[in-house]
Amino acid sequence: MVNKKLKTELSREEVEKLLEVFNTIDSMVDDTMEMMDVRLSQLSDVRDKVYSLQHMFDFRPQIGEDGNPKHWLPKVMPDDDKAWYYEDLDTPKLCECDD
């Protein structure tokens, strides 16, 4: 597990983003129940809000057995053992050699 601090307090701006997500989903569910229809613009709006939350809380894709991310699986917390992180192979690493 990565020792990464989790947010325990939210700023007003963060709570407003959560409220936007709630209202977007609530409106879509209402329309779906009333008209048995979903507009593509609603789906696009929900996707935008989901990305906003993912970045705000650093939700991570799960890592597969091959070391690659499995973007289609539910996201996990950034400190989860299954959280995938990008490894830049082009960046030279400092040698931790004994001199």
Biopython code that builds the backbone (N, CA, C, O; Angstrom):
import numpy as np
from Bio.PDB.StructureBuilder import StructureBuilder

atoms = [
    (1, "MET", "N", (0.842, -1.174, 0.000)),
    (1, "MET", "CA", (0.000, 0.000, 0.000)),
    (1, "MET", "C", (0.889, 1.240, 0.000)),
    (1, "MET", "O", (1.846, 1.315, 0.771)),
    (2, "VAL", "N", (0.583, 2.202, -0.850)),
    (2, "VAL", "CA", (1.332, 3.443, -0.928)),
    (2, "VAL", "C", (0.945, 4.316, 0.251)),
    (2, "VAL", "O", (-0.240, 4.476, 0.544)),
    (3, "ASN", "N", (1.924, 4.877, 0.923)),
    (3, "ASN", "CA", (1.626, 5.776, 2.038)),
    (3, "ASN", "C", (1.349, 7.161, 1.487)),
    (3, "ASN", "O", (2.245, 8.001, 1.413)),
    (4, "LYS", "N", (0.122, 7.391, 1.106)),
    (4, "LYS", "CA", (-0.283, 8.658, 0.540)),
    (4, "LYS", "C", (-1.404, 9.224, 1.387)),
    (4, "LYS", "O", (-2.357, 8.521, 1.722)),
    (5, "LYS", "N", (-1.289, 10.487, 1.730)),
    (5, "LYS", "CA", (-2.303, 11.116, 2.571)),
    (5, "LYS", "C", (-3.619, 11.206, 1.820)),
    (5, "LYS", "O", (-3.664, 11.653, 0.674)),
    (6, "LEU", "N", (-4.675, 10.784, 2.466)),
    (6, "LEU", "CA", (-6.005, 10.890, 1.895)),
    (6, "LEU", "C", (-6.651, 12.183, 2.390)),
    (6, "LEU", "O", (-6.436, 12.612, 3.523)),
    (7, "LYS", "N", (-7.438, 12.781, 1.524)),
    (7, "LYS", "CA", (-8.125, 14.009, 1.921)),
    (7, "LYS", "C", (-9.181, 13.689, 2.959)),
    (7, "LYS", "O", (-9.990, 12.778, 2.782)),
    (8, "THR", "N", (-9.166, 14.436, 4.026)),
    (8, "THR", "CA", (-10.182, 14.243, 5.049)),
    (8, "THR", "C", (-11.072, 15.470, 5.166)),
    (8, "THR", "O", (-12.170, 15.397, 5.716)),
    (9, "GLU", "N", (-10.597, 16.596, 4.648)),
    (9, "GLU", "CA", (-11.398, 17.807, 4.644)),
    (9, "GLU", "C", (-11.525, 18.275, 3.212)),
    (9, "GLU", "O", (-10.588, 18.163, 2.422)),
    (10, "LEU", "N", (-12.687, 18.800, 2.887)),
    (10, "LEU", "CA", (-12.934, 19.287, 1.538)),
    (10, "LEU", "C", (-13.094, 20.798, 1.562)),
    (10, "LEU", "O", (-13.689, 21.366, 2.477)),
    (11, "SER", "N", (-12.553, 21.426, 0.540)),
    (11, "SER", "CA", (-12.757, 22.862, 0.400)),
    (11, "SER", "C", (-14.163, 23.108, -0.130)),
    (11, "SER", "O", (-14.830, 22.181, -0.590)),
    (12, "ARG", "N", (-14.600, 24.332, -0.067)),
    (12, "ARG", "CA", (-15.917, 24.662, -0.610)),
    (12, "ARG", "C", (-15.970, 24.350, -2.105)),
    (12, "ARG", "O", (-16.984, 23.857, -2.599)),
    (13, "GLU", "N", (-14.894, 24.631, -2.821)),
    (13, "GLU", "CA", (-14.833, 24.358, -4.257)),
    (13, "GLU", "C", (-14.985, 22.853, -4.542)),
    (13, "GLU", "O", (-15.669, 22.466, -5.489)),
    (14, "GLU", "N", (-14.358, 22.026, -3.735)),
    (14, "GLU", "CA", (-14.467, 20.577, -3.912)),
    (14, "GLU", "C", (-15.884, 20.084, -3.633)),
    (14, "GLU", "O", (-16.401, 19.227, -4.349)),
    (15, "VAL", "N", (-16.498, 20.621, -2.604)),
    (15, "VAL", "CA", (-17.883, 20.238, -2.293)),
    (15, "VAL", "C", (-18.823, 20.701, -3.411)),
    (15, "VAL", "O", (-19.788, 20.011, -3.740)),
    (16, "GLU", "N", (-18.537, 21.869, -3.991)),
    (16, "GLU", "CA", (-19.350, 22.345, -5.114)),
    (16, "GLU", "C", (-19.213, 21.409, -6.318)),
    (16, "GLU", "O", (-20.191, 21.181, -7.030)),
    (17, "LYS", "N", (-18.015, 20.866, -6.557)),
    (17, "LYS", "CA", (-17.845, 19.894, -7.638)),
    (17, "LYS", "C", (-18.640, 18.628, -7.350)),
    (17, "LYS", "O", (-19.261, 18.063, -8.250)),
    (18, "LEU", "N", (-18.622, 18.185, -6.107)),
    (18, "LEU", "CA", (-19.417, 17.008, -5.737)),
    (18, "LEU", "C", (-20.909, 17.279, -5.929)),
    (18, "LEU", "O", (-21.656, 16.405, -6.368)),
    (19, "LEU", "N", (-21.328, 18.481, -5.601)),
    (19, "LEU", "CA", (-22.731, 18.855, -5.795)),
    (19, "LEU", "C", (-23.084, 18.850, -7.276)),
    (19, "LEU", "O", (-24.176, 18.416, -7.644)),
    (20, "GLU", "N", (-22.175, 19.328, -8.140)),
    (20, "GLU", "CA", (-22.410, 19.288, -9.582)),
    (20, "GLU", "C", (-22.607, 17.850, -10.049)),
    (20, "GLU", "O", (-23.507, 17.560, -10.837)),
    (21, "VAL", "N", (-21.760, 16.958, -9.558)),
    (21, "VAL", "CA", (-21.880, 15.546, -9.937)),
    (21, "VAL", "C", (-23.221, 14.993, -9.471)),
    (21, "VAL", "O", (-23.925, 14.326, -10.229)),
    (22, "PHE", "N", (-23.564, 15.274, -8.232)),
    (22, "PHE", "CA", (-24.845, 14.809, -7.701)),
    (22, "PHE", "C", (-25.997, 15.313, -8.551)),
    (22, "PHE", "O", (-26.865, 14.534, -8.946)),
    (23, "ASN", "N", (-26.015, 16.608, -8.836)),
    (23, "ASN", "CA", (-27.119, 17.189, -9.600)),
    (23, "ASN", "C", (-27.179, 16.638, -11.023)),
    (23, "ASN", "O", (-28.267, 16.424, -11.558)),
    (24, "THR", "N", (-26.028, 16.408, -11.635)),
    (24, "THR", "CA", (-25.976, 15.856, -12.984)),
    (24, "THR", "C", (-26.565, 14.446, -13.006)),
    (24, "THR", "O", (-27.392, 14.119, -13.857)),
    (25, "ILE", "N", (-26.131, 13.632, -12.072)),
    (25, "ILE", "CA", (-26.634, 12.250, -12.002)),
    (25, "ILE", "C", (-28.116, 12.241, -11.641)),
    (25, "ILE", "O", (-28.892, 11.476, -12.214)),
    (26, "ASP", "N", (-28.506, 13.086, -10.697)),
    (26, "ASP", "CA", (-29.903, 13.150, -10.272)),
    (26, "ASP", "C", (-30.814, 13.536, -11.430)),
    (26, "ASP", "O", (-31.880, 12.947, -11.607)),
    (27, "SER", "N", (-30.399, 14.514, -12.213)),
    (27, "SER", "CA", (-31.189, 14.946, -13.357)),
    (27, "SER", "C", (-31.298, 13.838, -14.404)),
    (27, "SER", "O", (-32.366, 13.614, -14.975)),
    (28, "MET", "N", (-30.203, 13.159, -14.646)),
    (28, "MET", "CA", (-30.205, 12.080, -15.632)),
    (28, "MET", "C", (-31.111, 10.932, -15.183)),
    (28, "MET", "O", (-31.857, 10.373, -15.987)),
    (29, "VAL", "N", (-31.041, 10.593, -13.920)),
    (29, "VAL", "CA", (-31.885, 9.514, -13.396)),
    (29, "VAL", "C", (-33.360, 9.917, -13.465)),
    (29, "VAL", "O", (-34.214, 9.109, -13.830)),
    (30, "ASP", "N", (-33.649, 11.163, -13.115)),
    (30, "ASP", "CA", (-35.036, 11.644, -13.209)),
    (30, "ASP", "C", (-35.564, 11.525, -14.631)),
    (30, "ASP", "O", (-36.656, 11.000, -14.850)),
    (31, "ASP", "N", (-34.789, 12.014, -15.601)),
    (31, "ASP", "CA", (-35.219, 11.949, -16.996)),
    (31, "ASP", "C", (-35.397, 10.502, -17.454)),
    (31, "ASP", "O", (-36.348, 10.175, -18.163)),
    (32, "THR", "N", (-34.485, 9.660, -17.044)),
    (32, "THR", "CA", (-34.550, 8.251, -17.440)),
    (32, "THR", "C", (-35.813, 7.601, -16.889)),
    (32, "THR", "O", (-36.488, 6.842, -17.585)),
    (33, "MET", "N", (-36.125, 7.905, -15.634)),
    (33, "MET", "CA", (-37.309, 7.301, -15.020)),
    (33, "MET", "C", (-38.596, 7.859, -15.628)),
    (33, "MET", "O", (-39.546, 7.110, -15.856)),
    (34, "GLU", "N", (-38.634, 9.161, -15.890)),
    (34, "GLU", "CA", (-39.850, 9.787, -16.392)),
    (34, "GLU", "C", (-40.102, 9.498, -17.873)),
    (34, "GLU", "O", (-41.232, 9.232, -18.280)),
    (35, "MET", "N", (-39.026, 9.556, -18.676)),
    (35, "MET", "CA", (-39.209, 9.444, -20.123)),
    (35, "MET", "C", (-38.627, 8.162, -20.701)),
    (35, "MET", "O", (-38.774, 7.891, -21.893)),
    (36, "MET", "N", (-37.967, 7.371, -19.857)),
    (36, "MET", "CA", (-37.267, 6.178, -20.341)),
    (36, "MET", "C", (-36.327, 6.547, -21.479)),
    (36, "MET", "O", (-36.229, 5.843, -22.484)),
    (37, "ASP", "N", (-35.631, 7.684, -21.292)),
    (37, "ASP", "CA", (-34.738, 8.183, -22.328)),
    (37, "ASP", "C", (-33.550, 8.885, -21.671)),
    (37, "ASP", "O", (-33.673, 9.485, -20.603)),
    (38, "VAL", "N", (-32.408, 8.794, -22.330)),
    (38, "VAL", "CA", (-31.206, 9.499, -21.877)),
    (38, "VAL", "C", (-30.644, 10.245, -23.081)),
    (38, "VAL", "O", (-30.446, 9.662, -24.148)),
    (39, "ARG", "N", (-30.390, 11.526, -22.902)),
    (39, "ARG", "CA", (-29.796, 12.316, -23.979)),
    (39, "ARG", "C", (-28.278, 12.136, -23.975)),
    (39, "ARG", "O", (-27.669, 12.004, -22.913)),
    (40, "LEU", "N", (-27.675, 12.130, -25.152)),
    (40, "LEU", "CA", (-26.224, 11.997, -25.251)),
    (40, "LEU", "C", (-25.512, 13.138, -24.534)),
    (40, "LEU", "O", (-24.428, 12.943, -23.985)),
    (41, "SER", "N", (-26.099, 14.304, -24.534)),
    (41, "SER", "CA", (-25.484, 15.438, -23.836)),
    (41, "SER", "C", (-25.425, 15.174, -22.332)),
    (41, "SER", "O", (-24.490, 15.612, -21.662)),
    (42, "GLN", "N", (-26.422, 14.458, -21.798)),
    (42, "GLN", "CA", (-26.387, 14.107, -20.375)),
    (42, "GLN", "C", (-25.262, 13.128, -20.096)),
    (42, "GLN", "O", (-24.548, 13.266, -19.103)),
    (43, "LEU", "N", (-25.100, 12.136, -20.968)),
    (43, "LEU", "CA", (-24.009, 11.172, -20.785)),
    (43, "LEU", "C", (-22.651, 11.868, -20.847)),
    (43, "LEU", "O", (-21.755, 11.567, -20.059)),
    (44, "SER", "N", (-22.509, 12.783, -21.772)),
    (44, "SER", "CA", (-21.256, 13.527, -21.900)),
    (44, "SER", "C", (-20.992, 14.363, -20.645)),
    (44, "SER", "O", (-19.859, 14.442, -20.170)),
    (45, "ASP", "N", (-22.040, 14.981, -20.120)),
    (45, "ASP", "CA", (-21.900, 15.794, -18.910)),
    (45, "ASP", "C", (-21.499, 14.932, -17.719)),
    (45, "ASP", "O", (-20.647, 15.329, -16.924)),
    (46, "VAL", "N", (-22.107, 13.755, -17.592)),
    (46, "VAL", "CA", (-21.753, 12.835, -16.504)),
    (46, "VAL", "C", (-20.293, 12.414, -16.636)),
    (46, "VAL", "O", (-19.569, 12.390, -15.642)),
    (47, "ARG", "N", (-19.853, 12.084, -17.843)),
    (47, "ARG", "CA", (-18.463, 11.678, -18.066)),
    (47, "ARG", "C", (-17.502, 12.796, -17.650)),
    (47, "ARG", "O", (-16.490, 12.530, -17.003)),
    (48, "ASP", "N", (-17.812, 14.041, -18.016)),
    (48, "ASP", "CA", (-16.964, 15.174, -17.632)),
    (48, "ASP", "C", (-16.866, 15.315, -16.118)),
    (48, "ASP", "O", (-15.789, 15.571, -15.580)),
    (49, "LYS", "N", (-17.988, 15.147, -15.441)),
    (49, "LYS", "CA", (-17.999, 15.263, -13.978)),
    (49, "LYS", "C", (-17.224, 14.118, -13.341)),
    (49, "LYS", "O", (-16.537, 14.318, -12.339)),
    (50, "VAL", "N", (-17.326, 12.924, -13.910)),
    (50, "VAL", "CA", (-16.594, 11.768, -13.391)),
    (50, "VAL", "C", (-15.089, 12.020, -13.488)),
    (50, "VAL", "O", (-14.352, 11.755, -12.538)),
    (51, "TYR", "N", (-14.637, 12.529, -14.629)),
    (51, "TYR", "CA", (-13.208, 12.839, -14.783)),
    (51, "TYR", "C", (-12.759, 13.890, -13.775)),
    (51, "TYR", "O", (-11.662, 13.808, -13.222)),
    (52, "SER", "N", (-13.612, 14.870, -13.548)),
    (52, "SER", "CA", (-13.284, 15.915, -12.581)),
    (52, "SER", "C", (-13.068, 15.320, -11.185)),
    (52, "SER", "O", (-12.104, 15.660, -10.499)),
    (53, "LEU", "N", (-13.974, 14.429, -10.773)),
    (53, "LEU", "CA", (-13.825, 13.780, -9.463)),
    (53, "LEU", "C", (-12.606, 12.864, -9.428)),
    (53, "LEU", "O", (-11.889, 12.814, -8.428)),
    (54, "GLN", "N", (-12.375, 12.145, -10.516)),
    (54, "GLN", "CA", (-11.226, 11.246, -10.553)),
    (54, "GLN", "C", (-9.932, 12.020, -10.339)),
    (54, "GLN", "O", (-9.058, 11.575, -9.595)),
    (55, "HIS", "N", (-9.806, 13.167, -10.981)),
    (55, "HIS", "CA", (-8.581, 13.963, -10.823)),
    (55, "HIS", "C", (-8.513, 14.628, -9.454)),
    (55, "HIS", "O", (-7.437, 14.729, -8.864)),
    (56, "MET", "N", (-9.649, 15.079, -8.952)),
    (56, "MET", "CA", (-9.656, 15.756, -7.664)),
    (56, "MET", "C", (-9.197, 14.810, -6.546)),
    (56, "MET", "O", (-8.464, 15.225, -5.648)),
    (57, "PHE", "N", (-9.621, 13.557, -6.595)),
    (57, "PHE", "CA", (-9.277, 12.612, -5.537)),
    (57, "PHE", "C", (-8.177, 11.629, -5.945)),
    (57, "PHE", "O", (-7.827, 10.732, -5.177)),
    (58, "ASP", "N", (-7.641, 11.797, -7.140)),
    (58, "ASP", "CA", (-6.563, 10.945, -7.648)),
    (58, "ASP", "C", (-6.963, 9.469, -7.638)),
    (58, "ASP", "O", (-6.152, 8.604, -7.310)),
    (59, "PHE", "N", (-8.229, 9.184, -8.003)),
    (59, "PHE", "CA", (-8.648, 7.795, -8.132)),
    (59, "PHE", "C", (-7.811, 7.152, -9.229)),
    (59, "PHE", "O", (-7.587, 7.766, -10.272)),
    (60, "ARG", "N", (-7.346, 5.929, -9.012)),
    (60, "ARG", "CA", (-6.401, 5.269, -9.908)),
    (60, "ARG", "C", (-7.028, 4.053, -10.574)),
    (60, "ARG", "O", (-7.889, 3.397, -9.988)),
    (61, "PRO", "N", (-6.591, 3.743, -11.817)),
    (61, "PRO", "CA", (-7.004, 2.470, -12.397)),
    (61, "PRO", "C", (-6.325, 1.329, -11.650)),
    (61, "PRO", "O", (-5.281, 1.514, -11.025)),
    (62, "GLN", "N", (-6.924, 0.162, -11.724)),
    (62, "GLN", "CA", (-6.317, -1.009, -11.089)),
    (62, "GLN", "C", (-5.211, -1.547, -11.982)),
    (62, "GLN", "O", (-5.297, -1.475, -13.208)),
    (63, "ILE", "N", (-4.172, -2.086, -11.354)),
    (63, "ILE", "CA", (-3.067, -2.662, -12.106)),
    (63, "ILE", "C", (-3.358, -4.128, -12.396)),
    (63, "ILE", "O", (-3.871, -4.855, -11.545)),
    (64, "GLY", "N", (-3.020, -4.550, -13.614)),
    (64, "GLY", "CA", (-3.217, -5.939, -13.999)),
    (64, "GLY", "C", (-2.004, -6.778, -13.664)),
    (64, "GLY", "O", (-0.963, -6.256, -13.265)),
    (65, "GLU", "N", (-2.142, -8.069, -13.827)),
    (65, "GLU", "CA", (-1.038, -8.989, -13.550)),
    (65, "GLU", "C", (0.166, -8.703, -14.436)),
    (65, "GLU", "O", (1.302, -8.999, -14.063)),
    (66, "ASP", "N", (-0.085, -8.121, -15.622)),
    (66, "ASP", "CA", (0.998, -7.802, -16.552)),
    (66, "ASP", "C", (1.623, -6.432, -16.276)),
    (66, "ASP", "O", (2.527, -6.011, -16.999)),
    (67, "GLY", "N", (1.154, -5.734, -15.240)),
    (67, "GLY", "CA", (1.699, -4.431, -14.887)),
    (67, "GLY", "C", (1.036, -3.267, -15.597)),
    (67, "GLY", "O", (1.390, -2.112, -15.357)),
    (68, "ASN", "N", (0.081, -3.553, -16.468)),
    (68, "ASN", "CA", (-0.622, -2.499, -17.206)),
    (68, "ASN", "C", (-1.930, -2.138, -16.507)),
    (68, "ASN", "O", (-2.501, -2.950, -15.780)),
    (69, "PRO", "N", (-2.400, -0.903, -16.737)),
    (69, "PRO", "CA", (-3.655, -0.492, -16.093)),
    (69, "PRO", "C", (-4.847, -1.164, -16.738)),
    (69, "PRO", "O", (-4.857, -1.430, -17.940)),
    (70, "LYS", "N", (-5.849, -1.433, -15.924)),
    (70, "LYS", "CA", (-7.116, -1.990, -16.406)),
    (70, "LYS", "C", (-8.169, -0.887, -16.234)),
    (70, "LYS", "O", (-8.894, -0.835, -15.241)),
    (71, "HIS", "N", (-8.222, -0.007, -17.246)),
    (71, "HIS", "CA", (-9.071, 1.184, -17.163)),
    (71, "HIS", "C", (-10.561, 0.861, -17.103)),
    (71, "HIS", "O", (-11.350, 1.700, -16.668)),
    (72, "TRP", "N", (-10.962, -0.329, -17.527)),
    (72, "TRP", "CA", (-12.373, -0.696, -17.556)),
    (72, "TRP", "C", (-12.882, -1.179, -16.199)),
    (72, "TRP", "O", (-14.092, -1.279, -15.996)),
    (73, "LEU", "N", (-11.976, -1.478, -15.272)),
    (73, "LEU", "CA", (-12.391, -1.904, -13.928)),
    (73, "LEU", "C", (-12.671, -0.678, -13.064)),
    (73, "LEU", "O", (-12.198, 0.415, -13.375)),
    (74, "PRO", "N", (-13.430, -0.846, -11.990)),
    (74, "PRO", "CA", (-13.674, 0.291, -11.101)),
    (74, "PRO", "C", (-12.354, 0.870, -10.575)),
    (74, "PRO", "O", (-11.400, 0.142, -10.301)),
    (75, "LYS", "N", (-12.329, 2.183, -10.445)),
    (75, "LYS", "CA", (-11.133, 2.862, -9.931)),
    (75, "LYS", "C", (-10.944, 2.527, -8.454)),
    (75, "LYS", "O", (-11.885, 2.121, -7.772)),
    (76, "VAL", "N", (-9.718, 2.703, -7.974)),
    (76, "VAL", "CA", (-9.404, 2.443, -6.568)),
    (76, "VAL", "C", (-8.767, 3.687, -5.960)),
    (76, "VAL", "O", (-8.355, 4.602, -6.673)),
    (77, "MET", "N", (-8.694, 3.705, -4.648)),
    (77, "MET", "CA", (-8.054, 4.811, -3.937)),
    (77, "MET", "C", (-6.564, 4.826, -4.272)),
    (77, "MET", "O", (-5.994, 3.781, -4.587)),
    (78, "PRO", "N", (-5.926, 5.998, -4.207)),
    (78, "PRO", "CA", (-4.513, 6.081, -4.589)),
    (78, "PRO", "C", (-3.573, 5.280, -3.693)),
    (78, "PRO", "O", (-2.456, 4.970, -4.108)),
    (79, "ASP", "N", (-3.990, 4.943, -2.495)),
    (79, "ASP", "CA", (-3.125, 4.180, -1.592)),
    (79, "ASP", "C", (-3.433, 2.681, -1.612)),
    (79, "ASP", "O", (-2.884, 1.924, -0.812)),
    (80, "ASP", "N", (-4.309, 2.253, -2.521)),
    (80, "ASP", "CA", (-4.669, 0.835, -2.631)),
    (80, "ASP", "C", (-3.513, 0.050, -3.253)),
    (80, "ASP", "O", (-2.824, 0.544, -4.145)),
    (81, "ASP", "N", (-3.314, -1.167, -2.775)),
    (81, "ASP", "CA", (-2.270, -2.034, -3.331)),
    (81, "ASP", "C", (-2.469, -2.281, -4.824)),
    (81, "ASP", "O", (-1.505, -2.540, -5.545)),
    (82, "LYS", "N", (-3.710, -2.203, -5.287)),
    (82, "LYS", "CA", (-4.015, -2.473, -6.690)),
    (82, "LYS", "C", (-3.936, -1.225, -7.569)),
    (82, "LYS", "O", (-4.212, -1.300, -8.766)),
    (83, "ALA", "N", (-3.560, -0.069, -6.990)),
    (83, "ALA", "CA", (-3.515, 1.185, -7.750)),
    (83, "ALA", "C", (-2.339, 1.187, -8.726)),
    (83, "ALA", "O", (-1.211, 0.862, -8.357)),
    (84, "TRP", "N", (-2.621, 1.558, -9.982)),
    (84, "TRP", "CA", (-1.597, 1.615, -11.013)),
    (84, "TRP", "C", (-1.023, 3.023, -11.094)),
    (84, "TRP", "O", (-1.757, 4.008, -11.022)),
    (85, "TYR", "N", (0.287, 3.107, -11.244)),
    (85, "TYR", "CA", (0.975, 4.379, -11.433)),
    (85, "TYR", "C", (1.847, 4.284, -12.669)),
    (85, "TYR", "O", (2.480, 3.256, -12.915)),
    (86, "TYR", "N", (1.880, 5.347, -13.442)),
    (86, "TYR", "CA", (2.690, 5.411, -14.645)),
    (86, "TYR", "C", (4.163, 5.427, -14.271)),
    (86, "TYR", "O", (4.579, 6.172, -13.383)),
    (87, "GLU", "N", (4.941, 4.612, -14.945)),
    (87, "GLU", "CA", (6.381, 4.601, -14.719)),
    (87, "GLU", "C", (7.040, 5.091, -15.996)),
    (87, "GLU", "O", (6.916, 4.465, -17.049)),
    (88, "ASP", "N", (7.745, 6.217, -15.900)),
    (88, "ASP", "CA", (8.411, 6.804, -17.061)),
    (88, "ASP", "C", (9.738, 6.094, -17.266)),
    (88, "ASP", "O", (10.688, 6.321, -16.517)),
    (89, "LEU", "N", (9.809, 5.236, -18.274)),
    (89, "LEU", "CA", (11.016, 4.458, -18.526)),
    (89, "LEU", "C", (12.096, 5.278, -19.217)),
    (89, "LEU", "O", (13.249, 4.852, -19.281)),
    (90, "ASP", "N", (11.735, 6.461, -19.739)),
    (90, "ASP", "CA", (12.713, 7.302, -20.419)),
    (90, "ASP", "C", (13.481, 8.200, -19.456)),
    (90, "ASP", "O", (14.507, 8.772, -19.825)),
    (91, "THR", "N", (12.992, 8.324, -18.232)),
    (91, "THR", "CA", (13.660, 9.168, -17.253)),
    (91, "THR", "C", (14.731, 8.359, -16.530)),
    (91, "THR", "O", (14.433, 7.332, -15.921)),
    (92, "PRO", "N", (15.980, 8.827, -16.599)),
    (92, "PRO", "CA", (17.034, 8.075, -15.908)),
    (92, "PRO", "C", (16.818, 8.093, -14.403)),
    (92, "PRO", "O", (16.427, 9.110, -13.830)),
    (93, "LYS", "N", (17.076, 6.961, -13.776)),
    (93, "LYS", "CA", (16.925, 6.856, -12.327)),
    (93, "LYS", "C", (18.284, 7.035, -11.685)),
    (93, "LYS", "O", (19.314, 6.662, -12.246)),
    (94, "LEU", "N", (18.264, 7.607, -10.512)),
    (94, "LEU", "CA", (19.496, 7.779, -9.767)),
    (94, "LEU", "C", (19.963, 6.421, -9.248)),
    (94, "LEU", "O", (19.171, 5.624, -8.746)),
    (95, "CYS", "N", (21.218, 6.187, -9.376)),
    (95, "CYS", "CA", (21.783, 4.919, -8.907)),
    (95, "CYS", "C", (21.898, 4.947, -7.396)),
    (95, "CYS", "O", (22.442, 5.890, -6.820)),
    (96, "GLU", "N", (21.389, 3.919, -6.769)),
    (96, "GLU", "CA", (21.534, 3.795, -5.325)),
    (96, "GLU", "C", (22.606, 2.766, -5.030)),
    (96, "GLU", "O", (22.416, 1.851, -4.228)),
    (97, "CYS", "N", (23.747, 2.938, -5.703)),
    (97, "CYS", "CA", (24.848, 1.987, -5.593)),
    (97, "CYS", "C", (25.714, 2.317, -4.387)),
    (97, "CYS", "O", (25.788, 3.466, -3.952)),
    (98, "ASP", "N", (26.362, 1.299, -3.859)),
    (98, "ASP", "CA", (27.345, 1.508, -2.795)),
    (98, "ASP", "C", (28.649, 1.921, -3.450)),
    (98, "ASP", "O", (29.146, 1.226, -4.335)),
    (99, "ASP", "N", (29.203, 3.037, -3.028)),
    (99, "ASP", "CA", (30.477, 3.495, -3.610)),
    (99, "ASP", "C", (31.635, 3.011, -2.790)),
    (99, "ASP", "O", (32.786, 3.295, -3.120)),
]
sb = StructureBuilder()
sb.init_structure("model")
sb.init_model(0)
sb.init_chain("A")
sb.init_seg("    ")
for serial, (resi, resn, name, xyz) in enumerate(atoms, 1):
    if name == "N":
        sb.init_residue(resn, " ", resi, " ")
    sb.init_atom(name, np.array(xyz, "f"), 0.0, 1.0, " ", f" {name:<3s}", serial, name[0])
structure = sb.get_structure()
